[in-house]
Amino acid sequence: MGQRVVIIGAGIGGLSAALDLAARGMHVTVLERADGPGGKMRQLSAGGQAMDAGPTVFTMRHVFEALFDRAGASFSDHVSLTPLDILARHAWTDGGRLDLHADVERSADAIGDFAGASEAGRFRAFAAESRAIFGMLDRTFMRAQRPSLAGLGVNMARAGMRNPLDLFRLRSFETLWSALGKAFNDPRLRQLFGRYATYCGSSPFSAPATLMLIAHAEQAGVWSVNGGMHALAQAIRALAEARGAGFRFGAHVARIRTGPDGVEGAELADGEFVPAGIVIFNGDYAALSGGLLGAGVARAAPPAKPDRRSLSAIVTCRLAEASGFDLIRHNVFFGNDYAGEFDSIFRQSRTPREPTVYVCAQDRDDAGLARSGPERLLCLINAPADGDRNGYADTEVASCEERASRLMERCGLRLAEGPSAVTTPTGFNTLFPGTGGGLYGQASHGWRSSFLRPGSRTKVPGLYLAGGSVHPGPGVPMAALSGTLAAASALADLTLRRPSPRAATAGGMSTP
């Protein structure tokens, strides 16, 4: 095709778009301010050991298999995965521990041992409903171009779901917490499954119950990426380069230049201009509406509202010895005031007194640790997206880490002191401007939230959006789908814009 494309940002959405478009013969240049690909899927070093400092859970493998298939490659030839039978190990301060498994029946048995046979039956019903919701939304919404209620209805009809009650079966009109209150009697199970709202940076007390579909996404398979999640980004980059895409790292885009007919390219901070007829912005769309990419594109997408920002986090990558608790790959430690945690973050804009703590033990799998000594650990606590107005002084960070350590110790885990690297909401705001450190775009609060995310097309001809802040939403597979949707939109619009060849007609006239 020969069309010049600039992709701003080498996050997973931009990488997916680059691979799709390069495989179709487009002249693709990816401009990334950082020194390597991945975006939030980044690595940090602690004690000389590199470790994942962003997403750590790999699900929906089929999304990436399809991406590689479209480029004429086999995903398994480029990315090595290890399946995890145990999705996560959960612990409470009362001494309770519960493993969730990829196999529904094994999870049901574990829940039966943990909370009784009746709760095991309720879990089976919950799993069946999450599977049904996932099935209804996979192709009708998540892979659809336009995130609107009317569009969802049309897409569901095309998929053969003509019963109007199907829309209500999506549970969009009640909160996840309300639905979990009906699904389970044990408050610990409500707390556990309420955590799915945080996967898209939201509160279970405000997010729609539709998010229970995440349960099915995990039960369909969770893997660890050998070499770390960053290896996935490197693999997509390498294949995109093999298909002709060019990558420029350390390239800070200061402005998206526009003209009378739409985008004209990207202008770098050093004044260099990179021309393109198609620009895909793979960053939080708040940076666009905030004017950080120039006045010409400030109204390309709807304004992002600071009071609707998603969760941020305090993330500590540390090299330390762990004792007292049998860690596996993914571990969650719960406090006793779940409602207070989200009230602190979203209403009071402060870090919670007793946070939920997620620990990814990156040298472990289902069997635990294969060796003794210090190990690579990512510890995450939720925080407000106020990094553009709160400097997060060392004393505040130390206080947050101390509260997290006390909670983990009450659950049985002790971590020795060790070298660490910390990222706060302030740091995330620096990495991802315009967000305040929000890691998931706008929070998914209220039944309309999913329909308020902008789609891949913008008001500026030739400018498209990708990334976790746009449709279909945050998370590694969803961001990858956003890149696929942006590439498909650009290709479709390019076909419409290209003049038709002159053709002779029977009447002797020609048509442009």
LOZA-806031 format. One line per field, with one value per residue (C-alpha): residue in three letters; chain; x, y, z. Coordinates in pm, whole numbers, plus 50000, padded with zeros to 5 digits. Example, Ala and Ser with C-alpha at 12.3 -4.5 7.8 and 13.67 -1.06 7.14 Angstrom:
2
r	(Ala_Ser)
c	(A_A)
u	(51230_51367)
v	(49550_49894)
w	(50780_50714)
//
This chain:
512
r	(Met_Gly_Gln_Arg_Val_Val_Ile_Ile_Gly_Ala_Gly_Ile_Gly_Gly_Leu_Ser_Ala_Ala_Leu_Asp_Leu_Ala_Ala_Arg_Gly_Met_His_Val_Thr_Val_Leu_Glu_Arg_Ala_Asp_Gly_Pro_Gly_Gly_Lys_Met_Arg_Gln_Leu_Ser_Ala_Gly_Gly_Gln_Ala_Met_Asp_Ala_Gly_Pro_Thr_Val_Phe_Thr_Met_Arg_His_Val_Phe_Glu_Ala_Leu_Phe_Asp_Arg_Ala_Gly_Ala_Ser_Phe_Ser_Asp_His_Val_Ser_Leu_Thr_Pro_Leu_Asp_Ile_Leu_Ala_Arg_His_Ala_Trp_Thr_Asp_Gly_Gly_Arg_Leu_Asp_Leu_His_Ala_Asp_Val_Glu_Arg_Ser_Ala_Asp_Ala_Ile_Gly_Asp_Phe_Ala_Gly_Ala_Ser_Glu_Ala_Gly_Arg_Phe_Arg_Ala_Phe_Ala_Ala_Glu_Ser_Arg_Ala_Ile_Phe_Gly_Met_Leu_Asp_Arg_Thr_Phe_Met_Arg_Ala_Gln_Arg_Pro_Ser_Leu_Ala_Gly_Leu_Gly_Val_Asn_Met_Ala_Arg_Ala_Gly_Met_Arg_Asn_Pro_Leu_Asp_Leu_Phe_Arg_Leu_Arg_Ser_Phe_Glu_Thr_Leu_Trp_Ser_Ala_Leu_Gly_Lys_Ala_Phe_Asn_Asp_Pro_Arg_Leu_Arg_Gln_Leu_Phe_Gly_Arg_Tyr_Ala_Thr_Tyr_Cys_Gly_Ser_Ser_Pro_Phe_Ser_Ala_Pro_Ala_Thr_Leu_Met_Leu_Ile_Ala_His_Ala_Glu_Gln_Ala_Gly_Val_Trp_Ser_Val_Asn_Gly_Gly_Met_His_Ala_Leu_Ala_Gln_Ala_Ile_Arg_Ala_Leu_Ala_Glu_Ala_Arg_Gly_Ala_Gly_Phe_Arg_Phe_Gly_Ala_His_Val_Ala_Arg_Ile_Arg_Thr_Gly_Pro_Asp_Gly_Val_Glu_Gly_Ala_Glu_Leu_Ala_Asp_Gly_Glu_Phe_Val_Pro_Ala_Gly_Ile_Val_Ile_Phe_Asn_Gly_Asp_Tyr_Ala_Ala_Leu_Ser_Gly_Gly_Leu_Leu_Gly_Ala_Gly_Val_Ala_Arg_Ala_Ala_Pro_Pro_Ala_Lys_Pro_Asp_Arg_Arg_Ser_Leu_Ser_Ala_Ile_Val_Thr_Cys_Arg_Leu_Ala_Glu_Ala_Ser_Gly_Phe_Asp_Leu_Ile_Arg_His_Asn_Val_Phe_Phe_Gly_Asn_Asp_Tyr_Ala_Gly_Glu_Phe_Asp_Ser_Ile_Phe_Arg_Gln_Ser_Arg_Thr_Pro_Arg_Glu_Pro_Thr_Val_Tyr_Val_Cys_Ala_Gln_Asp_Arg_Asp_Asp_Ala_Gly_Leu_Ala_Arg_Ser_Gly_Pro_Glu_Arg_Leu_Leu_Cys_Leu_Ile_Asn_Ala_Pro_Ala_Asp_Gly_Asp_Arg_Asn_Gly_Tyr_Ala_Asp_Thr_Glu_Val_Ala_Ser_Cys_Glu_Glu_Arg_Ala_Ser_Arg_Leu_Met_Glu_Arg_Cys_Gly_Leu_Arg_Leu_Ala_Glu_Gly_Pro_Ser_Ala_Val_Thr_Thr_Pro_Thr_Gly_Phe_Asn_Thr_Leu_Phe_Pro_Gly_Thr_Gly_Gly_Gly_Leu_Tyr_Gly_Gln_Ala_Ser_His_Gly_Trp_Arg_Ser_Ser_Phe_Leu_Arg_Pro_Gly_Ser_Arg_Thr_Lys_Val_Pro_Gly_Leu_Tyr_Leu_Ala_Gly_Gly_Ser_Val_His_Pro_Gly_Pro_Gly_Val_Pro_Met_Ala_Ala_Leu_Ser_Gly_Thr_Leu_Ala_Ala_Ala_Ser_Ala_Leu_Ala_Asp_Leu_Thr_Leu_Arg_Arg_Pro_Ser_Pro_Arg_Ala_Ala_Thr_Ala_Gly_Gly_Met_Ser_Thr_Pro)
c	(A_A_A_A_A_A_A_A_A_A_A_A_A_A_A_A_A_A_A_A_A_A_A_A_A_A_A_A_A_A_A_A_A_A_A_A_A_A_A_A_A_A_A_A_A_A_A_A_A_A_A_A_A_A_A_A_A_A_A_A_A_A_A_A_A_A_A_A_A_A_A_A_A_A_A_A_A_A_A_A_A_A_A_A_A_A_A_A_A_A_A_A_A_A_A_A_A_A_A_A_A_A_A_A_A_A_A_A_A_A_A_A_A_A_A_A_A_A_A_A_A_A_A_A_A_A_A_A_A_A_A_A_A_A_A_A_A_A_A_A_A_A_A_A_A_A_A_A_A_A_A_A_A_A_A_A_A_A_A_A_A_A_A_A_A_A_A_A_A_A_A_A_A_A_A_A_A_A_A_A_A_A_A_A_A_A_A_A_A_A_A_A_A_A_A_A_A_A_A_A_A_A_A_A_A_A_A_A_A_A_A_A_A_A_A_A_A_A_A_A_A_A_A_A_A_A_A_A_A_A_A_A_A_A_A_A_A_A_A_A_A_A_A_A_A_A_A_A_A_A_A_A_A_A_A_A_A_A_A_A_A_A_A_A_A_A_A_A_A_A_A_A_A_A_A_A_A_A_A_A_A_A_A_A_A_A_A_A_A_A_A_A_A_A_A_A_A_A_A_A_A_A_A_A_A_A_A_A_A_A_A_A_A_A_A_A_A_A_A_A_A_A_A_A_A_A_A_A_A_A_A_A_A_A_A_A_A_A_A_A_A_A_A_A_A_A_A_A_A_A_A_A_A_A_A_A_A_A_A_A_A_A_A_A_A_A_A_A_A_A_A_A_A_A_A_A_A_A_A_A_A_A_A_A_A_A_A_A_A_A_A_A_A_A_A_A_A_A_A_A_A_A_A_A_A_A_A_A_A_A_A_A_A_A_A_A_A_A_A_A_A_A_A_A_A_A_A_A_A_A_A_A_A_A_A_A_A_A_A_A_A_A_A_A_A_A_A_A_A_A_A_A_A_A_A_A_A_A_A_A_A_A_A_A_A_A_A_A_A_A_A_A_A_A_A_A_A_A_A_A_A_A_A_A_A_A_A_A_A_A_A_A_A_A_A_A_A_A_A_A_A_A_A_A_A_A_A_A_A_A_A_A)
u	(50000_50288_50105_50329_50217_50353_50268_50334_50417_50548_50308_50124_49854_50107_50309_50001_49902_50259_50268_49926_50003_50360_50235_49996_50281_50247_50558_50540_50757_50709_50824_50880_51014_51151_51461_51272_50928_50654_50506_50364_50499_50841_51126_51320_51636_51681_52005_52126_51826_51583_51218_50877_50748_50412_50154_50238_49936_49907_49558_49354_49636_49415_49439_49814_49797_49564_49798_50095_49885_49788_50159_50229_50405_50342_50306_50460_50772_50837_50701_50755_50483_50442_50080_49979_49732_49695_49565_49649_49695_49482_49535_49349_49452_49231_49467_49244_49411_49252_49397_49194_49266_49229_49002_48658_48597_48930_48846_48501_48658_48903_48621_48422_48712_48756_48397_48164_47981_47708_47965_48122_47785_47748_48091_47990_47689_47909_48159_47880_47743_48086_48135_47800_47876_48218_48058_47803_48062_48369_48271_47974_48160_48528_48613_48360_48473_48211_48155_47791_47479_47304_47604_47612_47248_47316_47619_47435_47155_47411_47553_47209_47113_46780_46625_46621_46668_47022_47126_47004_47181_47507_47453_47558_47300_47419_47755_47996_47979_47600_47611_47873_47653_47386_47635_47823_47751_48114_48245_48597_48476_48306_48636_48832_48610_48557_48924_48840_48727_49083_49202_49062_49153_48811_48626_48404_48157_48107_48207_47941_47887_47974_48336_48274_48364_48728_48675_48617_48910_49136_48975_49036_49407_49677_50041_50373_50586_50930_51174_50908_50618_50868_50974_50626_50679_51023_50883_50612_50865_51105_50835_50711_51067_51095_50782_50933_50836_51095_51140_51297_51353_51437_51209_50993_50690_50601_50319_50094_50090_49763_49653_49331_49287_49381_49706_50036_50278_50459_50699_50968_51089_51413_51217_51244_50928_50824_50558_50270_49919_49814_49903_49810_49844_49919_49906_49640_49392_49401_49728_49547_49253_49492_49670_49999_50023_49928_49618_49538_49441_49318_48957_49020_48883_48641_48794_48926_48795_49046_48775_48708_49065_49132_49354_49722_49964_50276_50487_50798_51034_51260_51517_51451_51418_51064_50964_50660_50427_50440_50440_50354_50364_50060_49960_49704_49687_49359_49293_48978_48835_48776_48517_48747_49030_48832_48669_49017_49139_48840_48664_48942_49229_49472_49645_49448_49534_49509_49570_49524_49873_49952_50284_50421_50702_50874_51107_50820_50547_50284_50557_50705_51071_51327_51620_51699_51807_51678_51412_51254_50929_50688_50470_50176_49926_49647_49675_49489_49579_49700_50058_50022_49948_50109_50485_50481_50766_50994_50830_50484_50609_50787_50465_50268_50526_50525_50145_50171_50445_50239_49942_50152_50305_49956_49883_50204_50453_50779_51011_51370_51523_51673_51748_51437_51307_50982_50739_50469_50173_50407_50648_50370_50245_50594_50607_50253_50174_49826_49716_49802_49948_49618_49715_49390_49246_48915_48764_48491_48231_47864_47687_47775_48149_48242_48052_48229_48572_48665_48698_48988_48862_48888_48745_49072_49100_49393_49435_49355_49377_49513_49595_49427_49248_49034_48795_48787_48971_49277_49472_49732_49495_49249_49523_49643_49288_49279_49584_49418_49104_49306_49493_49170_49005_49302_49303_48928_48935_49234_49039_48745_48967_49164_49017_48863_49045_48890_48672_48498_48122_47892_47773_48121_48155_48427_48383_48648)
v	(50000_50236_50474_50634_50568_50713_50536_50738_50505_50148_50015_49694_49878_50057_49740_49547_49822_49839_49467_49460_49756_49655_49310_49484_49669_50009_50222_50221_50428_50389_50685_50604_50842_50558_50359_50040_49895_49795_50113_50010_49662_49778_49642_49786_49670_49603_49462_49415_49193_49299_49235_49318_49646_49658_49397_49049_48837_48692_48582_48556_48392_48367_48745_48719_48400_48580_48883_48667_48462_48778_48854_48507_48382_48137_48290_47986_48019_48367_48365_48091_48044_47833_47751_47816_47584_47811_48152_48318_48245_48463_48529_48708_48830_48565_48299_48197_48100_48010_47909_47969_47729_47748_47443_47546_47221_47240_47596_47484_47209_47458_47702_47417_47340_47710_47830_47530_47324_47583_47846_47596_47564_47940_47964_47719_47939_48250_48087_47988_48342_48495_48256_48359_48732_48684_48496_48772_49051_48896_48962_49193_49454_49389_49336_49587_49926_50150_50137_50246_50092_50109_49954_49677_49599_49585_49364_49129_49097_49018_48751_48593_48730_48892_48873_49225_49062_48969_49329_49296_48963_49153_49293_49640_49815_49693_49721_49434_49452_49429_49129_48959_49016_48807_48549_48470_48466_48460_48820_48698_48560_48890_49061_48818_48847_49218_49256_49204_49567_49673_49496_49797_50047_50074_50025_49716_49940_50154_49933_49737_49369_49301_49287_48941_48830_48860_48544_48352_48515_48381_48037_48008_48015_48210_48178_48323_48456_48303_48593_48816_49011_49246_48955_48969_49332_49253_48963_49176_49450_49201_49058_49405_49499_49180_49290_49631_49856_50100_50187_50502_50508_50820_51006_51253_51366_51723_51782_51608_51839_51886_52062_52133_51765_51609_51485_51558_51384_51418_51688_51585_51791_51868_52016_51721_51655_51300_51316_51069_51048_50825_50879_50635_50776_50495_50692_50793_51007_51250_51376_51468_51643_51814_51980_51802_51700_52042_52254_52100_51766_51881_51826_51506_51298_51381_51553_51324_51422_51420_51322_51005_50882_50516_50377_50446_50245_50241_49966_49836_49603_49443_49170_49009_48683_48576_48355_48237_48206_47972_48223_48118_48333_48549_48631_48867_48978_49128_49369_49401_49728_49676_49952_50192_50119_50244_50526_50652_50635_50762_50994_51119_51095_50939_50605_50352_50278_49903_49836_49517_49402_49211_49028_48877_48638_48638_48345_48114_47911_47674_47472_47769_47869_47637_47786_47959_48316_48655_48653_48905_49045_49305_49448_49669_49867_50075_50453_50760_50908_51236_51228_51566_51737_51513_51474_51153_51241_50963_50971_50914_50625_50471_50496_50319_50043_49999_49958_49704_49513_49498_49359_49091_48992_48952_48719_48527_48672_48833_49003_49079_49413_49429_49662_49807_50044_50229_50397_50625_50799_51095_50874_50721_51068_51154_50836_50877_51251_51383_51091_51194_50843_50673_50341_50240_50553_50663_50446_50202_50343_50326_50134_50393_50390_50136_50337_50659_50534_50678_50439_50415_50692_51059_51387_51455_51267_51029_51031_50712_50600_50285_50181_50089_50425_50367_50094_49805_49898_49830_49510_49353_49165_49454_49703_49467_49454_49835_49838_49586_49801_50117_49946_49809_50152_50318_50058_50083_50464_50463_50246_50487_50792_50648_50761_50486_50412_50559_50298_50288_50240_50114_50467_50586_50802_50769_50778_50910)
w	(50000_50072_50309_50573_50929_51253_51577_51891_52176_52180_52442_52365_52166_51949_51900_51788_51544_51411_51344_51177_50950_50865_50768_50524_50355_50523_50593_50973_51208_51583_51793_52160_52426_52642_52555_52469_52389_52627_52773_53110_53036_53153_53359_53651_53821_54192_54324_53969_53883_53608_53685_53548_53692_53518_53414_53539_53435_53084_52973_52651_52461_52152_52102_52049_51848_51606_51596_51498_51256_51065_51029_50893_51207_51488_51834_52004_51786_51926_52283_52541_52802_53116_53209_53568_53734_54037_53932_54263_54632_54861_55231_55509_55851_56017_55883_55595_55267_54936_54600_54285_54000_53625_53654_53781_53969_54150_54253_54366_54578_54730_54807_54962_55196_55269_55313_55292_55031_54975_54876_54635_54463_54450_54290_54016_53939_53942_53704_53466_53463_53405_53113_52964_52998_52840_52552_52492_52494_52331_51970_52015_52222_52292_51925_51792_51664_51821_52198_52222_52372_52035_51865_52125_52053_51680_51725_51960_51701_51432_51661_51687_52030_51953_52299_52454_52795_52691_52760_53119_53160_53115_53470_53355_53572_53912_54081_54105_54483_54480_54249_54466_54770_54597_54471_54795_55166_55279_55286_55204_54872_54791_54868_54650_54343_54399_54320_53951_53942_54020_53703_53518_53789_53949_54275_54308_54489_54176_53881_53690_53761_53396_53511_53650_53294_53406_53609_53288_53112_53389_53401_53026_53103_53286_53187_53290_53005_53016_53033_53185_53038_52880_52657_52497_52399_52260_52055_51893_51823_51661_51434_51340_51244_51040_50854_50783_51075_51206_51573_51711_52086_52280_52036_52230_52028_52119_51873_51624_51326_51141_50823_50635_50542_50878_51026_50855_51093_51423_51539_51786_52078_51894_51603_51363_51163_51070_50796_50784_50646_50937_51303_51579_51929_52173_52495_52744_52554_52849_52703_52381_52541_52783_52492_52549_52181_52043_52003_51665_51823_52164_52062_51869_52159_52441_52744_53015_53358_53645_53894_53692_53682_53750_54021_54036_54248_54457_54302_54472_54287_54543_54577_54914_55104_55191_55485_55677_55377_55078_54795_54442_54127_54212_54572_54725_55088_55208_55493_55701_55566_55195_55164_55348_55104_54804_54997_55086_54727_54530_54777_55004_54751_54995_55031_55238_55601_55537_55169_54973_54874_54555_54536_54217_54300_53963_54032_54129_53962_54105_54274_54457_54460_54303_54494_54823_54881_54770_54501_54265_54407_54280_54557_54460_54662_54511_54531_54404_54066_54215_54093_53924_54254_54517_54521_54732_54964_55084_55425_55275_55063_55362_55565_55288_55263_55640_55644_55362_55547_55866_55676_55503_55836_55987_55696_55764_55513_55623_55375_55465_55377_55030_54740_54579_54313_54381_54140_54285_54117_54067_53878_53671_53582_53457_53251_53118_53104_53159_53373_53727_53743_53658_53504_53334_53173_53321_53596_53495_53731_53637_53363_53097_53165_52898_52637_52735_52633_52295_52006_51765_51534_51630_51500_51313_50983_50987_51367_51557_51920_52081_52435_52760_52800_52489_52379_52465_52786_53002_53045_52818_52581_52568_52484_52211_52072_52075_51847_51617_51603_51532_51248_51101_51119_50947_50669_50616_50605_50373_50130_50145_50095_49804_49468_49258_48932_48619_48451_48113_48109_47836_47765_47682_48001_48260_48636_48875)
//
